[in-house]
Amino acid sequence: MNSYDAIVIGAGHNGLVTANYLARAGKRVLVLERRAIPGGQAVTESFGEGWNVDSLHAGGMLRPDIVRELGLSIPAPAPQTFTAHTETGALSIGPALTDAASIAAIAAFSAADAARWPEFVAFMNRCAEMLEAAYAAPMPRELPHVDLRREGLPLAKLALRLRRLGKRDMFRFIRALPMTSLELFEEWFESPALRAALASVAIHGHTLGPMSAGTGFTLMHNWLNRGGLAAPQYAAGTGTIVRALTESLLAARGEIRTGSAVQRVLIERSRAVGVELAGGEQIRAPVVFSAADPRHTLLALAGERELAPEFCWHARNIKMRGAVAKIHLRTDGSHGIGPGTHAIAPALKRLERAYDASKYHEISESPYLEVTTRGETVAVHFQYAPYRLKNGDWASAGKRLEEIALATLAPVFPALAASVRASRVLTPLDLEREYGLTEGDMNHGQLAMDQFFFMRPLPNWSDHRTPIGALVLCGSGVHAGGGISGAAGRNAAKQYLAGRFA
Ligand SMILES: Cc1cc2nc3c(=O)[nH]c(=O)nc-3n(C[C@H](O)[C@H](O)[C@H](O)COP(=O)(O)OP(=O)(O)OC[C@H]3O[C@@H](n4cnc5c(N)ncnc54)[C@H](O)[C@@H]3O)c2cc1C
């Protein structure tokens, strides 16, 4: 039987970040990935016949401290213009956000909004910095008991940082977290176009509508991960990040085995001692990190027999609820879509109605779409396509998604439909079966107010540990997760290396 110092389940970017920190600390580390290629949701892959796409995530950035600490060589991604196509016209805001062109674009809808925009951007940037600091801080394990040195000190630093925002922004930040986007934007802006543009960013990736509580927080979260309104993109695709992490891991003598689905975590006396692969092969290590989602890790890989019944009940209730699909269109190049990120966001209330459909397990007939292009390929993020359908199933409903998307895009990009030569639809069921995401939830658990910070994935279990000794969560489903930042993977590795899970 093979043995290592550490095993990491899942070669998404978080698993690779964890493995890099461990390998650089001299650990013999093995990453096991069920797919044939590493990358998870950050993958750039071929759909055949030379058609290479960012199949899921269209852009993103690792935290700068990770790039620095691991000495990664990643070419700078290109910042994108964000255009919201609304009922009252198209509103384009440049990557610089507050340059003269962006202010003028907003002024065409409302002079008052244009005047308030720089203050809003400055406020959002401060919120994102605050969130970034919170995502780097370990969350206390068992509130109200706080280990003063390990948990109390980072929390005190965070509180000080919050205080440094100044009285006005401190209250604005705390108040905005639970607010609905509707209420937040009503306080700041009058133009329906700007409200709709911002609301689309707040709901992107979340099974929430702009009238849902907590979309103030999801706006800040996406603003942080995107560095503003639109995620920057890499010339060679999101796989640029995966390549850098993979090369760096191999250089540090780490190993990656693809096509290696873990079917069970080996547990002896309530402690993880290795894993068993789908073919029955067993590999041992004194610690097992899992970058797969918490529900899959706890219930399927560790197994209910190893966990207390009440804990199983809580783990089963982690809200997954994916409602995102992805449609890739290979065109002849004459799609007529300009550069940058395009949101189809007619009005805030229309986005809410798009969300309404998912509450009733129906596909939105007037969906929120986000469109990006890379050469001839047009990628469409489709929301809302709920994992559970009231009528029909995802085996047959995929084509319907493409029809709705093309019909929705036709008035905005009239040349698109005729330019399409091939297509590939990834439904929530594909996200589960192909990319290993329970219920197609790309964040490994919704970023809802009852599943964030010290409650992610579950209250009392937000410090990466699980009830199984030496089984550590390091993917998006734990605190700091959601998005391509690597924060969850870094935190898990750093805390383990600091001896906090002994
Ligand atoms: C269309 C789309 C748009 C998105 N947009 C945004 C956004 O704007 N903002 C934002 O914050 N986030 C966004 N996200 C979410 C973001 O991409 C994810 O949160 C992030 O990529 C997850 O990274 P990860 O490394 O934690 O997990 P993943 O990338 O999901 O990697 C987990 C890996 O574990 C593997 N695995 C699972 N089970 C096993 C097993 N039993 N054995 C071996 N391997 C296993 C999987 O195959 C996978 O490779 C988006 C996602 C999608 C799909």
The ligand as an SDF file (V2000), in Angstrom:
LIG
                    3D

 53 58  0  0  0  0  0  0  0  0999 V2000
  -20.6280   29.0610  -14.2950 C   0  0  0  0  0  0  0  0  0  0  0  0
  -19.9270   29.4250  -13.0040 C   0  0  0  0  0  0  0  0  0  0  0  0
  -19.7470   30.7650  -12.6660 C   0  0  0  0  0  0  0  0  0  0  0  0
  -19.1550   31.1080  -11.4520 C   0  0  0  0  0  0  0  0  0  0  0  0
  -19.0190   32.4340  -11.1270 N   0  0  0  0  0  0  0  0  0  0  0  0
  -18.5840   32.7740   -9.8920 C   0  0  0  0  0  0  0  0  0  0  0  0
  -18.4950   34.1500   -9.4910 C   0  0  0  0  0  0  0  0  0  0  0  0
  -18.7770   35.0650  -10.2680 O   0  0  0  0  0  0  0  0  0  0  0  0
  -18.1020   34.4430   -8.2210 N   0  0  0  0  0  0  0  0  0  0  0  0
  -17.7680   33.4370   -7.3380 C   0  0  0  0  0  0  0  0  0  0  0  0
  -17.4250   33.7330   -6.1940 O   0  0  0  0  0  0  0  0  0  0  0  0
  -17.7840   32.1430   -7.7090 N   0  0  0  0  0  0  0  0  0  0  0  0
  -18.2010   31.7800   -8.9400 C   0  0  0  0  0  0  0  0  0  0  0  0
  -18.2470   30.4550   -9.2990 N   0  0  0  0  0  0  0  0  0  0  0  0
  -17.8750   29.4400   -8.2840 C   0  0  0  0  0  0  0  0  0  0  0  0
  -16.3980   29.1230   -8.2640 C   0  0  0  0  0  0  0  0  0  0  0  0
  -15.9580   28.7960   -9.5380 O   0  0  0  0  0  0  0  0  0  0  0  0
  -16.1510   27.9540   -7.3000 C   0  0  0  0  0  0  0  0  0  0  0  0
  -16.5350   28.3510   -6.0000 O   0  0  0  0  0  0  0  0  0  0  0  0
  -14.7000   27.5110   -7.2570 C   0  0  0  0  0  0  0  0  0  0  0  0
  -14.1540   27.3460   -8.5330 O   0  0  0  0  0  0  0  0  0  0  0  0
  -14.5920   26.1880   -6.5070 C   0  0  0  0  0  0  0  0  0  0  0  0
  -13.2330   25.8100   -6.4200 O   0  0  0  0  0  0  0  0  0  0  0  0
  -12.7850   24.5870   -5.5070 P   0  0  0  0  0  0  0  0  0  0  0  0
  -11.3710   24.3380   -5.8110 O   0  0  0  0  0  0  0  0  0  0  0  0
  -13.1720   24.8470   -4.1080 O   0  0  0  0  0  0  0  0  0  0  0  0
  -13.7160   23.3850   -5.9840 O   0  0  0  0  0  0  0  0  0  0  0  0
  -13.9000   22.7170   -7.4310 P   0  0  0  0  0  0  0  0  0  0  0  0
  -13.3430   23.5900   -8.4830 O   0  0  0  0  0  0  0  0  0  0  0  0
  -15.3420   22.3500   -7.5120 O   0  0  0  0  0  0  0  0  0  0  0  0
  -13.0070   21.4200   -7.3350 O   0  0  0  0  0  0  0  0  0  0  0  0
  -13.3700   20.2740   -6.5870 C   0  0  0  0  0  0  0  0  0  0  0  0
  -12.7090   19.0830   -7.2540 C   0  0  0  0  0  0  0  0  0  0  0  0
  -12.9360   17.9220   -6.4810 O   0  0  0  0  0  0  0  0  0  0  0  0
  -13.1270   16.8330   -7.3720 C   0  0  0  0  0  0  0  0  0  0  0  0
  -13.7990   15.7650   -6.6340 N   0  0  0  0  0  0  0  0  0  0  0  0
  -15.0380   15.7870   -6.0920 C   0  0  0  0  0  0  0  0  0  0  0  0
  -15.3080   14.6180   -5.4910 N   0  0  0  0  0  0  0  0  0  0  0  0
  -14.2020   13.8480   -5.6320 C   0  0  0  0  0  0  0  0  0  0  0  0
  -13.8660   12.5080   -5.2350 C   0  0  0  0  0  0  0  0  0  0  0  0
  -14.7320   11.7500   -4.5380 N   0  0  0  0  0  0  0  0  0  0  0  0
  -12.6500   12.0240   -5.5550 N   0  0  0  0  0  0  0  0  0  0  0  0
  -11.7480   12.7700   -6.2650 C   0  0  0  0  0  0  0  0  0  0  0  0
  -12.0280   14.0310   -6.6740 N   0  0  0  0  0  0  0  0  0  0  0  0
  -13.2350   14.5640   -6.3600 C   0  0  0  0  0  0  0  0  0  0  0  0
  -13.9550   17.4320   -8.4890 C   0  0  0  0  0  0  0  0  0  0  0  0
  -13.9210   16.6660   -9.6580 O   0  0  0  0  0  0  0  0  0  0  0  0
  -13.2710   18.7880   -8.6430 C   0  0  0  0  0  0  0  0  0  0  0  0
  -12.2200   18.7410   -9.5750 O   0  0  0  0  0  0  0  0  0  0  0  0
  -18.7400   30.0920  -10.5540 C   0  0  0  0  0  0  0  0  0  0  0  0
  -18.8850   28.7500  -10.9180 C   0  0  0  0  0  0  0  0  0  0  0  0
  -19.4810   28.4120  -12.1200 C   0  0  0  0  0  0  0  0  0  0  0  0
  -19.6950   26.9540  -12.4560 C   0  0  0  0  0  0  0  0  0  0  0  0
  1  2  1  0
  2  3  1  0
  2 52  2  0
  3  4  2  0
  4  5  1  0
  4 50  1  0
  5  6  2  0
  6  7  1  0
  6 13  1  0
  7  8  2  0
  7  9  1  0
  9 10  1  0
 10 11  2  0
 10 12  1  0
 12 13  2  0
 13 14  1  0
 14 15  1  0
 14 50  1  0
 15 16  1  0
 16 17  1  0
 16 18  1  0
 18 19  1  0
 18 20  1  0
 20 21  1  0
 20 22  1  0
 22 23  1  0
 23 24  1  0
 24 25  2  0
 24 26  1  0
 24 27  1  0
 27 28  1  0
 28 29  2  0
 28 30  1  0
 28 31  1  0
 31 32  1  0
 32 33  1  0
 33 34  1  0
 33 48  1  0
 34 35  1  0
 35 36  1  0
 35 46  1  0
 36 37  1  0
 36 45  1  0
 37 38  2  0
 38 39  1  0
 39 40  1  0
 39 45  2  0
 40 41  1  0
 40 42  2  0
 42 43  1  0
 43 44  2  0
 44 45  1  0
 46 47  1  0
 46 48  1  0
 48 49  1  0
 50 51  2  0
 51 52  1  0
 52 53  1  0
M  END
$$$$
